[in-house]
């Protein structure tokens, strides 16, 4: 089965990194379904049943987003709150739809990698800051496969680095 990539970027048209990653994924529609939340739900009204069926029809799930204000975009948080519902994603009443499903994150981080260290400017690693996602996936008995990240977007990303990141991202998904 294919990998579902939930892309949440409020302005994907002006994005450099996330836009390039989406282009790369769309080169292989047999392997990846790219689902752009801001395009599907510009009003923020999520069709929960549709989203749950979409997840169920894929073997793997990747959440792709720019990491800003040390979190995900608000629409992704709403999507998680609505779609990962009691009785579907977790709970004693049949909530097992994410059980053993491989889930990973893909984030573009504006800040340089060295700033995301215990000694760095922000004192926390990206892994630490993404731990609420990991904890949520573990709570749903999913198979969390970690994250892929490209750091330093605020400083500019060279064309070469961008192309390498797109290839590395696809390899990450293929090996999750």
NUKOL-717901 format. One record per residue (C-alpha): x, y, z; residue in three letters. Coordinates in steps of 0.1 Angstrom, whole numbers. Last residue first. Layout:
BEGIN
NODE:x:y:z:aa
NODE:X:Y:Z:ALA
...
// end
This chain:
BEGIN
NODE:x:y:z:aa
NODE:105:40:74:UNK
NODE:128:32:46:UNK
NODE:108:46:16:UNK
NODE:99:76:36:UNK
NODE:135:84:45:UNK
NODE:146:78:9:UNK
NODE:120:102:-3:UNK
NODE:133:128:22:UNK
NODE:169:122:12:UNK
NODE:161:129:-24:UNK
NODE:142:161:-16:UNK
NODE:170:171:8:UNK
NODE:197:166:-18:UNK
NODE:177:188:-42:UNK
NODE:173:216:-17:UNK
NODE:210:214:-6:UNK
NODE:220:218:-43:UNK
NODE:197:247:-49:UNK
NODE:211:264:-18:UNK
NODE:188:269:12:UNK
NODE:186:303:28:UNK
NODE:194:314:63:UNK
NODE:158:312:74:UNK
NODE:157:276:60:UNK
NODE:184:265:84:UNK
NODE:174:229:91:UNK
NODE:159:202:69:UNK
NODE:142:175:90:UNK
NODE:132:139:87:UNK
NODE:114:124:117:UNK
NODE:110:94:139:UNK
NODE:94:60:128:UNK
NODE:65:60:153:UNK
NODE:47:26:151:UNK
NODE:12:35:162:UNK
NODE:-2:23:196:UNK
NODE:-24:54:198:UNK
NODE:-6:66:229:UNK
NODE:26:60:210:UNK
NODE:15:83:183:UNK
NODE:6:110:208:UNK
NODE:39:106:226:UNK
NODE:58:109:193:UNK
NODE:39:141:185:UNK
NODE:45:155:219:UNK
NODE:82:146:215:UNK
NODE:87:170:186:UNK
NODE:105:196:208:UNK
NODE:128:169:222:UNK
NODE:137:156:187:UNK
NODE:143:192:176:UNK
NODE:169:194:203:UNK
NODE:164:219:232:UNK
NODE:185:247:246:UNK
NODE:171:274:223:UNK
NODE:204:291:215:UNK
NODE:225:259:215:UNK
NODE:241:240:244:UNK
NODE:212:215:247:UNK
NODE:211:215:209:UNK
NODE:186:229:183:UNK
NODE:207:261:177:UNK
NODE:233:239:160:UNK
NODE:207:227:135:UNK
NODE:201:262:121:UNK
NODE:166:277:126:UNK
NODE:140:277:98:UNK
NODE:131:241:104:UNK
NODE:114:222:76:UNK
NODE:97:192:91:UNK
NODE:89:156:80:UNK
NODE:72:135:106:UNK
NODE:67:97:107:UNK
NODE:39:72:112:UNK
NODE:40:34:106:UNK
NODE:7:19:115:UNK
NODE:11:-7:143:UNK
NODE:-23:4:159:UNK
NODE:-35:35:141:UNK
NODE:-71:22:136:UNK
NODE:-72:7:171:UNK
NODE:-99:27:189:UNK
NODE:-124:-1:192:UNK
NODE:-141:10:224:UNK
NODE:-113:10:249:UNK
NODE:-97:41:235:UNK
NODE:-74:51:207:UNK
NODE:-74:62:170:UNK
NODE:-111:54:162:UNK
NODE:-130:51:195:UNK
NODE:-115:84:207:UNK
NODE:-106:106:178:UNK
NODE:-73:110:159:UNK
NODE:-92:129:132:UNK
NODE:-104:160:152:UNK
NODE:-75:167:175:UNK
NODE:-49:157:148:UNK
NODE:-66:179:122:UNK
NODE:-69:208:146:UNK
NODE:-31:205:153:UNK
NODE:-25:203:116:UNK
NODE:-46:234:110:UNK
NODE:-27:253:137:UNK
NODE:7:249:119:UNK
NODE:31:227:138:UNK
NODE:52:236:168:UNK
NODE:83:255:180:UNK
NODE:69:288:169:UNK
NODE:75:274:134:UNK
NODE:82:239:122:UNK
NODE:71:238:85:UNK
NODE:50:208:79:UNK
NODE:49:172:67:UNK
NODE:29:145:86:UNK
NODE:38:111:72:UNK
NODE:14:81:73:UNK
NODE:21:45:62:UNK
NODE:-2:16:51:UNK
NODE:-28:37:33:UNK
NODE:-66:32:29:UNK
NODE:-72:36:66:UNK
NODE:-57:71:65:UNK
NODE:-80:81:38:UNK
NODE:-110:66:56:UNK
NODE:-101:86:87:UNK
NODE:-98:118:66:UNK
NODE:-132:113:50:UNK
NODE:-148:105:84:UNK
NODE:-133:137:99:UNK
NODE:-144:161:72:UNK
NODE:-123:191:84:UNK
NODE:-137:226:85:UNK
NODE:-106:248:85:UNK
NODE:-121:271:58:UNK
NODE:-93:264:34:UNK
NODE:-99:227:39:UNK
NODE:-87:207:9:UNK
NODE:-60:233:-2:UNK
NODE:-49:240:34:UNK
NODE:-48:203:41:UNK
NODE:-26:192:12:UNK
NODE:-29:154:7:UNK
NODE:0:139:-12:UNK
NODE:-6:102:-19:UNK
NODE:27:85:-24:UNK
NODE:39:52:-39:UNK
NODE:20:50:-72:UNK
NODE:19:88:-74:UNK
NODE:57:89:-79:UNK
NODE:67:124:-92:UNK
NODE:42:139:-68:UNK
NODE:66:131:-39:UNK
NODE:93:152:-55:UNK
NODE:70:182:-61:UNK
NODE:57:180:-25:UNK
NODE:93:181:-13:UNK
NODE:100:211:-34:UNK
NODE:70:229:-21:UNK
NODE:79:220:15:UNK
NODE:114:235:10:UNK
NODE:108:267:-10:UNK
NODE:74:278:2:UNK
NODE:56:306:-16:UNK
NODE:29:284:-32:UNK
NODE:28:263:0:UNK
NODE:13:292:20:UNK
NODE:-4:278:51:UNK
NODE:17:246:50:UNK
NODE:2:213:62:UNK
NODE:11:184:40:UNK
NODE:-4:150:50:UNK
NODE:16:124:32:UNK
NODE:-2:91:28:UNK
NODE:22:62:20:UNK
NODE:9:36:-5:UNK
NODE:0:0:0:UNK
// end
